[in-house]
């Protein structure tokens, strides 16, 4: 019987599943304010960077509580739905490009972004978010 190539091997499927799980938990936090799923996936040394135009967010942020602060802050001014466009994985990192559509300070908002998750095993040790268009209307 001929074997057909599926495009991934068992190890890659495991890695890709971890990126999808991380993004789904991130998506739920941003869209619904529910952070428990995301926090269950992070390491004790978790850190993140986000492209927000405020001094207090310009440096690397640390810990689950700070992530909850981010979600609260973003949900005060941003009401969006996230739609993943594609994901890629290299073994220690997973990246998801996604579209965000909704409102920012009650004005229409649409952007394409990318988030890069860094993993230790199956846990998220860090993420970095990259934005397609500068976010100037937060103010």
CORSULZI-V925553 format. One record per pair of residues at least 24 apart in sequence whose C-alpha atoms are under 8 Angstrom apart, sorted by the first residue. I is the first residue (numbers start at 1). J is the second residue. Records with the same first field share a line. If there is no record, write none. Layout:
I->J  J
This chain:
12->91
15->89  91
16->88  89  94
18->122
19->87  89  94  95  96  117
20->87
22->117  124
23->96
27->82
29->71
30->71  74  75  80
31->75  79  80  81  82
33->71  72  75
35->68  71
39->64
41->122  123  124
42->123  124  125  126
43->120  123  124  125
44->125
45->125
46->124  125  126
47->125  126  127
48->126  127  128
49->127  128  129
50->128  129  130
51->129  130  131  135
52->135
53->135  136  138
77->104  105  106  138
78->102  103  104  105  106
79->103  104
92->118  119  120
93->117  118  119
94->118
104->137  138
105->137  138
